[in-house]
């Protein structure tokens, strides 16, 4: 006779745990929704802020390009041009004529 009573207590405890899990699941869904709203608002703020920066400093890509590093290759006046400027594909000017 004791066994049915234990089963009913265990059944009740399982139903309480199930209810608590459903409450936790609901709370997590609310938190997820709130985070998505915050993320959306933050994205809008960032777009607004960058738009103001572009209007203040110009809308050119150059103004938003990264600064050169010491390892960035910069052309110098002595850097040869990558394509030859001679006719017929000559690589050097023939001065023997």
Biopython code that builds the backbone (N, CA, C, O; Angstrom):
import numpy as np
from Bio.PDB.StructureBuilder import StructureBuilder

atoms = [
    (1, "UNK", "N", (0.802, -1.197, 0.000)),
    (1, "UNK", "CA", (0.000, 0.000, 0.000)),
    (1, "UNK", "C", (0.852, 1.271, 0.000)),
    (1, "UNK", "O", (0.373, 2.342, -0.373)),
    (2, "UNK", "N", (2.070, 1.154, 0.404)),
    (2, "UNK", "CA", (2.945, 2.319, 0.455)),
    (2, "UNK", "C", (3.427, 2.687, -0.954)),
    (2, "UNK", "O", (3.656, 3.864, -1.232)),
    (3, "UNK", "N", (3.579, 1.732, -1.815)),
    (3, "UNK", "CA", (4.095, 1.967, -3.158)),
    (3, "UNK", "C", (3.228, 2.935, -3.963)),
    (3, "UNK", "O", (3.789, 3.838, -4.585)),
    (4, "UNK", "N", (1.898, 2.808, -3.993)),
    (4, "UNK", "CA", (1.110, 3.784, -4.743)),
    (4, "UNK", "C", (1.279, 5.214, -4.220)),
    (4, "UNK", "O", (1.238, 6.170, -4.993)),
    (5, "UNK", "N", (1.464, 5.351, -2.937)),
    (5, "UNK", "CA", (1.638, 6.697, -2.389)),
    (5, "UNK", "C", (2.954, 7.290, -2.882)),
    (5, "UNK", "O", (2.984, 8.461, -3.260)),
    (6, "UNK", "N", (4.046, 6.520, -2.892)),
    (6, "UNK", "CA", (5.330, 7.001, -3.395)),
    (6, "UNK", "C", (5.234, 7.375, -4.868)),
    (6, "UNK", "O", (5.811, 8.372, -5.302)),
    (7, "UNK", "N", (4.517, 6.587, -5.616)),
    (7, "UNK", "CA", (4.349, 6.886, -7.036)),
    (7, "UNK", "C", (3.597, 8.183, -7.248)),
    (7, "UNK", "O", (3.928, 8.950, -8.153)),
    (8, "UNK", "N", (2.600, 8.438, -6.438)),
    (8, "UNK", "CA", (1.855, 9.693, -6.584)),
    (8, "UNK", "C", (2.721, 10.891, -6.192)),
    (8, "UNK", "O", (2.624, 11.952, -6.809)),
    (9, "UNK", "N", (3.559, 10.730, -5.181)),
    (9, "UNK", "CA", (4.466, 11.820, -4.779)),
    (9, "UNK", "C", (5.486, 12.078, -5.884)),
    (9, "UNK", "O", (5.762, 13.229, -6.222)),
    (10, "UNK", "N", (6.036, 11.023, -6.438)),
    (10, "UNK", "CA", (7.002, 11.175, -7.528)),
    (10, "UNK", "C", (6.335, 11.810, -8.743)),
    (10, "UNK", "O", (6.928, 12.667, -9.397)),
    (11, "UNK", "N", (5.139, 11.408, -9.042)),
    (11, "UNK", "CA", (4.400, 11.991, -10.162)),
    (11, "UNK", "C", (4.167, 13.484, -9.939)),
    (11, "UNK", "O", (4.320, 14.286, -10.860)),
    (12, "UNK", "N", (3.800, 13.849, -8.726)),
    (12, "UNK", "CA", (3.582, 15.264, -8.396)),
    (12, "UNK", "C", (4.888, 16.049, -8.546)),
    (12, "UNK", "O", (4.886, 17.140, -9.115)),
    (13, "UNK", "N", (5.991, 15.512, -8.046)),
    (13, "UNK", "CA", (7.277, 16.198, -8.144)),
    (13, "UNK", "C", (7.710, 16.366, -9.600)),
    (13, "UNK", "O", (8.269, 17.399, -9.969)),
    (14, "UNK", "N", (7.457, 15.371, -10.408)),
    (14, "UNK", "CA", (7.779, 15.483, -11.832)),
    (14, "UNK", "C", (6.941, 16.551, -12.519)),
    (14, "UNK", "O", (7.439, 17.264, -13.390)),
    (15, "UNK", "N", (5.686, 16.667, -12.140)),
    (15, "UNK", "CA", (4.842, 17.711, -12.730)),
    (15, "UNK", "C", (5.315, 19.102, -12.303)),
    (15, "UNK", "O", (5.266, 20.044, -13.093)),
    (16, "UNK", "N", (5.771, 19.230, -11.056)),
    (16, "UNK", "CA", (6.307, 20.519, -10.593)),
    (16, "UNK", "C", (7.576, 20.863, -11.369)),
    (16, "UNK", "O", (7.750, 22.003, -11.801)),
    (17, "UNK", "N", (8.448, 19.898, -11.545)),
    (17, "UNK", "CA", (9.680, 20.127, -12.305)),
    (17, "UNK", "C", (9.353, 20.494, -13.749)),
    (17, "UNK", "O", (9.987, 21.380, -14.322)),
    (18, "UNK", "N", (8.390, 19.834, -14.328)),
    (18, "UNK", "CA", (7.978, 20.144, -15.696)),
    (18, "UNK", "C", (7.461, 21.576, -15.798)),
    (18, "UNK", "O", (7.782, 22.291, -16.748)),
    (19, "UNK", "N", (6.668, 21.988, -14.827)),
    (19, "UNK", "CA", (6.149, 23.361, -14.812)),
    (19, "UNK", "C", (7.302, 24.359, -14.679)),
    (19, "UNK", "O", (7.322, 25.374, -15.375)),
    (20, "UNK", "N", (8.252, 24.080, -13.798)),
    (20, "UNK", "CA", (9.388, 24.984, -13.619)),
    (20, "UNK", "C", (10.213, 25.094, -14.901)),
    (20, "UNK", "O", (10.691, 26.175, -15.244)),
    (21, "UNK", "N", (10.377, 23.996, -15.594)),
    (21, "UNK", "CA", (11.104, 24.032, -16.861)),
    (21, "UNK", "C", (10.374, 24.857, -17.914)),
    (21, "UNK", "O", (11.007, 25.558, -18.704)),
    (22, "UNK", "N", (9.059, 24.778, -17.929)),
    (22, "UNK", "CA", (8.301, 25.582, -18.893)),
    (22, "UNK", "C", (8.415, 27.068, -18.563)),
    (22, "UNK", "O", (8.484, 27.898, -19.469)),
    (23, "UNK", "N", (8.437, 27.412, -17.269)),
    (23, "UNK", "CA", (8.616, 28.815, -16.874)),
    (23, "UNK", "C", (10.000, 29.302, -17.288)),
    (23, "UNK", "O", (10.140, 30.407, -17.813)),
    (24, "UNK", "N", (11.011, 28.493, -17.055)),
    (24, "UNK", "CA", (12.374, 28.867, -17.448)),
    (24, "UNK", "C", (12.468, 29.026, -18.964)),
    (24, "UNK", "O", (13.115, 29.955, -19.449)),
    (25, "UNK", "N", (11.840, 28.146, -19.702)),
    (25, "UNK", "CA", (11.843, 28.243, -21.161)),
    (25, "UNK", "C", (11.191, 29.544, -21.622)),
    (25, "UNK", "O", (11.694, 30.206, -22.530)),
    (26, "UNK", "N", (10.079, 29.905, -21.001)),
    (26, "UNK", "CA", (9.405, 31.159, -21.346)),
    (26, "UNK", "C", (10.311, 32.351, -21.029)),
    (26, "UNK", "O", (10.419, 33.277, -21.832)),
    (27, "UNK", "N", (10.957, 32.331, -19.868)),
    (27, "UNK", "CA", (11.841, 33.434, -19.497)),
    (27, "UNK", "C", (13.002, 33.563, -20.478)),
    (27, "UNK", "O", (13.398, 34.674, -20.831)),
    (28, "UNK", "N", (13.541, 32.445, -20.912)),
    (28, "UNK", "CA", (14.627, 32.489, -21.895)),
    (28, "UNK", "C", (14.160, 33.046, -23.235)),
    (28, "UNK", "O", (14.909, 33.756, -23.906)),
    (29, "UNK", "N", (12.940, 32.731, -23.625)),
    (29, "UNK", "CA", (12.427, 33.279, -24.885)),
    (29, "UNK", "C", (12.226, 34.786, -24.776)),
    (29, "UNK", "O", (12.473, 35.514, -25.738)),
    (30, "UNK", "N", (11.782, 35.263, -23.611)),
    (30, "UNK", "CA", (11.627, 36.711, -23.405)),
    (30, "UNK", "C", (12.990, 37.393, -23.450)),
    (30, "UNK", "O", (13.138, 38.447, -24.067)),
    (31, "UNK", "N", (13.978, 36.798, -22.803)),
    (31, "UNK", "CA", (15.327, 37.367, -22.818)),
    (31, "UNK", "C", (15.877, 37.393, -24.245)),
    (31, "UNK", "O", (16.498, 38.376, -24.650)),
    (32, "UNK", "N", (15.658, 36.339, -24.994)),
    (32, "UNK", "CA", (16.119, 36.290, -26.379)),
    (32, "UNK", "C", (15.472, 37.395, -27.208)),
    (32, "UNK", "O", (16.142, 38.040, -28.014)),
    (33, "UNK", "N", (14.188, 37.612, -27.016)),
    (33, "UNK", "CA", (13.490, 38.683, -27.735)),
    (33, "UNK", "C", (14.060, 40.043, -27.348)),
    (33, "UNK", "O", (14.296, 40.887, -28.213)),
    (34, "UNK", "N", (14.279, 40.257, -26.064)),
    (34, "UNK", "CA", (14.821, 41.538, -25.617)),
    (34, "UNK", "C", (16.213, 41.776, -26.192)),
    (34, "UNK", "O", (16.541, 42.898, -26.578)),
    (35, "UNK", "N", (17.024, 40.739, -26.250)),
    (35, "UNK", "CA", (18.355, 40.887, -26.838)),
    (35, "UNK", "C", (18.284, 41.209, -28.325)),
    (35, "UNK", "O", (19.103, 41.975, -28.833)),
    (36, "UNK", "N", (17.323, 40.639, -29.019)),
    (36, "UNK", "CA", (17.194, 40.947, -30.446)),
    (36, "UNK", "C", (16.772, 42.395, -30.648)),
    (36, "UNK", "O", (17.222, 43.046, -31.590)),
    (37, "UNK", "N", (15.908, 42.903, -29.771)),
    (37, "UNK", "CA", (15.495, 44.309, -29.857)),
    (37, "UNK", "C", (16.686, 45.218, -29.576)),
    (37, "UNK", "O", (16.894, 46.209, -30.275)),
    (38, "UNK", "N", (17.464, 44.879, -28.555)),
    (38, "UNK", "CA", (18.640, 45.687, -28.226)),
    (38, "UNK", "C", (19.641, 45.652, -29.371)),
    (38, "UNK", "O", (20.223, 46.681, -29.714)),
    (39, "UNK", "N", (19.848, 44.495, -29.961)),
    (39, "UNK", "CA", (20.768, 44.374, -31.084)),
    (39, "UNK", "C", (20.301, 45.224, -32.265)),
    (39, "UNK", "O", (21.111, 45.885, -32.916)),
    (40, "UNK", "N", (19.007, 45.207, -32.538)),
    (40, "UNK", "CA", (18.450, 46.012, -33.624)),
    (40, "UNK", "C", (18.648, 47.496, -33.344)),
    (40, "UNK", "O", (19.034, 48.252, -34.236)),
    (41, "UNK", "N", (18.384, 47.919, -32.103)),
    (41, "UNK", "CA", (18.556, 49.327, -31.753)),
    (41, "UNK", "C", (20.023, 49.730, -31.834)),
    (41, "UNK", "O", (20.338, 50.832, -32.283)),
    (42, "UNK", "N", (20.921, 48.852, -31.405)),
    (42, "UNK", "CA", (22.346, 49.152, -31.467)),
    (42, "UNK", "C", (22.806, 49.285, -32.916)),
    (42, "UNK", "O", (23.612, 50.159, -33.235)),
    (43, "UNK", "N", (22.301, 48.427, -33.785)),
    (43, "UNK", "CA", (22.643, 48.519, -35.204)),
    (43, "UNK", "C", (22.165, 49.842, -35.784)),
    (43, "UNK", "O", (22.896, 50.491, -36.532)),
    (44, "UNK", "N", (20.943, 50.248, -35.444)),
    (44, "UNK", "CA", (20.442, 51.545, -35.898)),
    (44, "UNK", "C", (21.318, 52.679, -35.394)),
    (44, "UNK", "O", (21.617, 53.613, -36.139)),
    (45, "UNK", "N", (21.733, 52.606, -34.132)),
    (45, "UNK", "CA", (22.580, 53.650, -33.568)),
    (45, "UNK", "C", (23.913, 53.707, -34.300)),
    (45, "UNK", "O", (24.403, 54.791, -34.615)),
    (46, "UNK", "N", (24.504, 52.541, -34.574)),
    (46, "UNK", "CA", (25.787, 52.515, -35.279)),
    (46, "UNK", "C", (25.657, 53.099, -36.682)),
    (46, "UNK", "O", (26.523, 53.848, -37.131)),
    (47, "UNK", "N", (24.575, 52.754, -37.368)),
    (47, "UNK", "CA", (24.366, 53.310, -38.708)),
    (47, "UNK", "C", (24.163, 54.814, -38.645)),
    (47, "UNK", "O", (24.676, 55.544, -39.494)),
    (48, "UNK", "N", (23.429, 55.283, -37.657)),
    (48, "UNK", "CA", (23.220, 56.719, -37.484)),
    (48, "UNK", "C", (24.541, 57.402, -37.185)),
    (48, "UNK", "O", (24.839, 58.451, -37.757)),
    (49, "UNK", "N", (25.338, 56.823, -36.298)),
    (49, "UNK", "CA", (26.613, 57.409, -35.914)),
    (49, "UNK", "C", (27.573, 57.464, -37.091)),
    (49, "UNK", "O", (28.216, 58.491, -37.308)),
    (50, "UNK", "N", (27.687, 56.372, -37.863)),
    (50, "UNK", "CA", (28.591, 56.389, -39.010)),
    (50, "UNK", "C", (28.088, 57.345, -40.083)),
    (50, "UNK", "O", (28.888, 57.959, -40.789)),
    (51, "UNK", "N", (26.767, 57.477, -40.214)),
    (51, "UNK", "CA", (26.230, 58.458, -41.158)),
    (51, "UNK", "C", (26.617, 59.871, -40.771)),
    (51, "UNK", "O", (26.949, 60.689, -41.630)),
    (52, "UNK", "N", (26.575, 60.160, -39.480)),
    (52, "UNK", "CA", (26.993, 61.487, -39.013)),
    (52, "UNK", "C", (28.483, 61.695, -39.238)),
    (52, "UNK", "O", (28.907, 62.794, -39.595)),
    (53, "UNK", "N", (29.279, 60.655, -39.033)),
    (53, "UNK", "CA", (30.713, 60.776, -39.293)),
    (53, "UNK", "C", (30.975, 61.043, -40.768)),
    (53, "UNK", "O", (31.807, 61.879, -41.120)),
    (54, "UNK", "N", (30.260, 60.329, -41.624)),
    (54, "UNK", "CA", (30.465, 60.527, -43.066)),
    (54, "UNK", "C", (30.074, 61.944, -43.490)),
    (54, "UNK", "O", (30.739, 62.555, -44.326)),
    (55, "UNK", "N", (28.998, 62.457, -42.911)),
    (55, "UNK", "CA", (28.610, 63.828, -43.252)),
    (55, "UNK", "C", (29.613, 64.834, -42.705)),
    (55, "UNK", "O", (29.870, 65.855, -43.343)),
    (56, "UNK", "N", (30.182, 64.563, -41.540)),
    (56, "UNK", "CA", (31.115, 65.505, -40.926)),
    (56, "UNK", "C", (32.474, 65.498, -41.615)),
    (56, "UNK", "O", (33.092, 66.550, -41.782)),
    (57, "UNK", "N", (32.944, 64.315, -42.016)),
    (57, "UNK", "CA", (34.295, 64.209, -42.550)),
    (57, "UNK", "C", (34.340, 63.894, -44.032)),
    (57, "UNK", "O", (35.420, 63.666, -44.577)),
    (58, "UNK", "N", (33.223, 63.877, -44.681)),
    (58, "UNK", "CA", (33.202, 63.578, -46.105)),
    (58, "UNK", "C", (32.816, 62.141, -46.354)),
    (58, "UNK", "O", (33.059, 61.259, -45.531)),
    (59, "UNK", "N", (32.215, 61.925, -47.494)),
    (59, "UNK", "CA", (31.683, 60.600, -47.806)),
    (59, "UNK", "C", (32.624, 59.829, -48.719)),
    (59, "UNK", "O", (32.175, 59.005, -49.516)),
    (60, "UNK", "N", (33.912, 60.084, -48.613)),
    (60, "UNK", "CA", (34.847, 59.367, -49.468)),
    (60, "UNK", "C", (35.353, 58.132, -48.753)),
    (60, "UNK", "O", (35.466, 58.102, -47.527)),
    (61, "UNK", "N", (35.653, 57.126, -49.531)),
    (61, "UNK", "CA", (36.200, 55.905, -48.945)),
    (61, "UNK", "C", (37.596, 56.164, -48.391)),
    (61, "UNK", "O", (38.037, 55.484, -47.465)),
    (62, "UNK", "N", (38.291, 57.148, -48.960)),
    (62, "UNK", "CA", (39.641, 57.437, -48.498)),
    (62, "UNK", "C", (39.633, 57.891, -47.042)),
    (62, "UNK", "O", (40.543, 57.561, -46.281)),
    (63, "UNK", "N", (38.606, 58.646, -46.655)),
    (63, "UNK", "CA", (38.577, 59.135, -45.281)),
    (63, "UNK", "C", (38.336, 58.013, -44.289)),
    (63, "UNK", "O", (38.639, 58.171, -43.107)),
    (64, "UNK", "N", (37.800, 56.880, -44.733)),
    (64, "UNK", "CA", (37.544, 55.762, -43.837)),
    (64, "UNK", "C", (38.498, 54.594, -44.079)),
    (64, "UNK", "O", (38.320, 53.519, -43.506)),
    (65, "UNK", "N", (39.518, 54.801, -44.932)),
    (65, "UNK", "CA", (40.456, 53.708, -45.179)),
    (65, "UNK", "C", (41.440, 53.626, -44.020)),
    (65, "UNK", "O", (41.713, 54.635, -43.369)),
    (66, "UNK", "N", (41.967, 52.458, -43.758)),
    (66, "UNK", "CA", (42.914, 52.329, -42.648)),
    (66, "UNK", "C", (44.216, 53.054, -42.940)),
    (66, "UNK", "O", (44.615, 53.198, -44.096)),
    (67, "UNK", "N", (44.865, 53.502, -41.896)),
    (67, "UNK", "CA", (46.141, 54.185, -42.061)),
    (67, "UNK", "C", (47.199, 53.175, -42.483)),
    (67, "UNK", "O", (47.150, 52.015, -42.073)),
    (68, "UNK", "N", (48.158, 53.611, -43.301)),
    (68, "UNK", "CA", (49.196, 52.678, -43.724)),
    (68, "UNK", "C", (50.068, 52.257, -42.541)),
    (68, "UNK", "O", (50.312, 53.036, -41.620)),
    (69, "UNK", "N", (50.516, 51.048, -42.587)),
    (69, "UNK", "CA", (51.399, 50.538, -41.544)),
    (69, "UNK", "C", (52.833, 50.652, -42.032)),
    (69, "UNK", "O", (53.054, 50.906, -43.216)),
    (70, "UNK", "N", (53.808, 50.472, -41.163)),
    (70, "UNK", "CA", (55.204, 50.531, -41.632)),
    (70, "UNK", "C", (55.517, 49.460, -42.674)),
    (70, "UNK", "O", (56.495, 49.582, -43.411)),
    (71, "UNK", "N", (54.695, 48.413, -42.741)),
    (71, "UNK", "CA", (54.946, 47.333, -43.693)),
    (71, "UNK", "C", (54.207, 47.528, -45.011)),
    (71, "UNK", "O", (54.342, 46.712, -45.922)),
    (72, "UNK", "N", (53.421, 48.609, -45.122)),
    (72, "UNK", "CA", (52.681, 48.860, -46.350)),
    (72, "UNK", "C", (53.645, 49.359, -47.424)),
    (72, "UNK", "O", (54.444, 50.262, -47.176)),
    (73, "UNK", "N", (53.569, 48.769, -48.617)),
    (73, "UNK", "CA", (54.431, 49.188, -49.712)),
    (73, "UNK", "C", (53.913, 50.497, -50.296)),
    (73, "UNK", "O", (52.760, 50.585, -50.717)),
    (74, "UNK", "N", (54.768, 51.505, -50.317)),
    (74, "UNK", "CA", (54.410, 52.785, -50.912)),
    (74, "UNK", "C", (55.242, 52.990, -52.167)),
    (74, "UNK", "O", (56.450, 52.750, -52.152)),
    (75, "UNK", "N", (54.616, 53.428, -53.252)),
    (75, "UNK", "CA", (55.414, 53.702, -54.448)),
    (75, "UNK", "C", (56.301, 54.923, -54.226)),
    (75, "UNK", "O", (55.900, 55.882, -53.567)),
    (76, "UNK", "N", (57.481, 54.877, -54.768)),
    (76, "UNK", "CA", (58.413, 55.999, -54.686)),
    (76, "UNK", "C", (58.625, 56.526, -56.095)),
    (76, "UNK", "O", (58.220, 55.880, -57.061)),
    (77, "UNK", "N", (59.250, 57.683, -56.229)),
    (77, "UNK", "CA", (59.534, 58.178, -57.588)),
    (77, "UNK", "C", (60.445, 57.231, -58.365)),
    (77, "UNK", "O", (60.482, 57.296, -59.594)),
    (78, "UNK", "N", (61.179, 56.358, -57.683)),
    (78, "UNK", "CA", (62.109, 55.455, -58.341)),
    (78, "UNK", "C", (61.505, 54.085, -58.605)),
    (78, "UNK", "O", (62.173, 53.211, -59.158)),
    (79, "UNK", "N", (60.262, 53.886, -58.220)),
    (79, "UNK", "CA", (59.609, 52.606, -58.458)),
    (79, "UNK", "C", (59.277, 52.488, -59.941)),
    (79, "UNK", "O", (58.597, 53.363, -60.479)),
    (80, "UNK", "N", (59.738, 51.427, -60.627)),
    (80, "UNK", "CA", (59.419, 51.302, -62.059)),
    (80, "UNK", "C", (57.932, 51.047, -62.263)),
    (80, "UNK", "O", (57.269, 50.418, -61.439)),
    (81, "UNK", "N", (57.437, 51.543, -63.364)),
    (81, "UNK", "CA", (56.034, 51.337, -63.697)),
    (81, "UNK", "C", (55.839, 49.869, -64.062)),
    (81, "UNK", "O", (56.700, 49.284, -64.720)),
    (82, "UNK", "N", (54.723, 49.259, -63.650)),
    (82, "UNK", "CA", (54.556, 47.827, -63.915)),
    (82, "UNK", "C", (54.401, 47.471, -65.386)),
    (82, "UNK", "O", (54.663, 46.331, -65.767)),
    (83, "UNK", "N", (53.983, 48.412, -66.218)),
    (83, "UNK", "CA", (53.847, 48.113, -67.651)),
    (83, "UNK", "C", (54.827, 48.980, -68.428)),
    (83, "UNK", "O", (55.009, 50.149, -68.091)),
    (84, "UNK", "N", (55.466, 48.431, -69.465)),
    (84, "UNK", "CA", (56.426, 49.233, -70.240)),
    (84, "UNK", "C", (55.706, 50.290, -71.067)),
    (84, "UNK", "O", (54.576, 50.094, -71.513)),
    (85, "UNK", "N", (56.382, 51.404, -71.259)),
    (85, "UNK", "CA", (55.817, 52.491, -72.061)),
    (85, "UNK", "C", (56.463, 52.557, -73.441)),
    (85, "UNK", "O", (56.412, 53.587, -74.113)),
    (86, "UNK", "N", (57.058, 51.467, -73.845)),
    (86, "UNK", "CA", (57.734, 51.458, -75.130)),
    (86, "UNK", "C", (56.881, 50.736, -76.158)),
    (86, "UNK", "O", (56.150, 49.806, -75.818)),
    (87, "UNK", "N", (56.969, 51.165, -77.432)),
    (87, "UNK", "CA", (56.174, 50.504, -78.471)),
    (87, "UNK", "C", (56.706, 49.107, -78.764)),
    (87, "UNK", "O", (57.856, 48.793, -78.459)),
    (88, "UNK", "N", (55.883, 48.297, -79.343)),
    (88, "UNK", "CA", (56.218, 46.945, -79.793)),
    (88, "UNK", "C", (56.699, 46.045, -78.660)),
    (88, "UNK", "O", (57.404, 45.069, -78.918)),
    (89, "UNK", "N", (56.352, 46.335, -77.459)),
    (89, "UNK", "CA", (56.714, 45.469, -76.346)),
    (89, "UNK", "C", (58.171, 45.518, -75.955)),
    (89, "UNK", "O", (58.634, 44.646, -75.219)),
    (90, "UNK", "N", (58.928, 46.531, -76.432)),
    (90, "UNK", "CA", (60.330, 46.644, -76.041)),
    (90, "UNK", "C", (60.402, 46.913, -74.539)),
    (90, "UNK", "O", (59.570, 47.628, -73.978)),
    (91, "UNK", "N", (61.392, 46.337, -73.916)),
    (91, "UNK", "CA", (61.537, 46.599, -72.497)),
    (91, "UNK", "C", (62.508, 47.741, -72.241)),
    (91, "UNK", "O", (62.519, 48.314, -71.151)),
    (92, "UNK", "N", (63.345, 48.086, -73.263)),
    (92, "UNK", "CA", (64.294, 49.187, -73.101)),
    (92, "UNK", "C", (64.279, 50.041, -74.361)),
    (92, "UNK", "O", (63.926, 49.579, -75.445)),
    (93, "UNK", "N", (64.656, 51.249, -74.196)),
    (93, "UNK", "CA", (64.745, 52.161, -75.332)),
    (93, "UNK", "C", (66.052, 51.876, -76.076)),
    (93, "UNK", "O", (67.128, 51.881, -75.478)),
    (94, "UNK", "N", (65.948, 51.631, -77.365)),
    (94, "UNK", "CA", (67.130, 51.323, -78.170)),
    (94, "UNK", "C", (67.745, 52.635, -78.636)),
    (94, "UNK", "O", (67.170, 53.338, -79.467)),
    (95, "UNK", "N", (68.921, 52.963, -78.095)),
    (95, "UNK", "CA", (69.604, 54.209, -78.441)),
    (95, "UNK", "C", (70.715, 53.993, -79.469)),
    (95, "UNK", "O", (71.471, 54.920, -79.758)),
    (96, "UNK", "N", (70.824, 52.788, -80.022)),
    (96, "UNK", "CA", (71.911, 52.497, -80.963)),
    (96, "UNK", "C", (71.652, 53.070, -82.342)),
    (96, "UNK", "O", (72.575, 53.049, -83.157)),
    (97, "UNK", "N", (70.522, 53.560, -82.660)),
    (97, "UNK", "CA", (70.228, 54.092, -83.998)),
    (97, "UNK", "C", (70.803, 55.434, -84.199)),
    (97, "UNK", "O", (70.645, 56.019, -85.271)),
]
sb = StructureBuilder()
sb.init_structure("model")
sb.init_model(0)
sb.init_chain("A")
sb.init_seg("    ")
for serial, (resi, resn, name, xyz) in enumerate(atoms, 1):
    if name == "N":
        sb.init_residue(resn, " ", resi, " ")
    sb.init_atom(name, np.array(xyz, "f"), 0.0, 1.0, " ", f" {name:<3s}", serial, name[0])
structure = sb.get_structure()
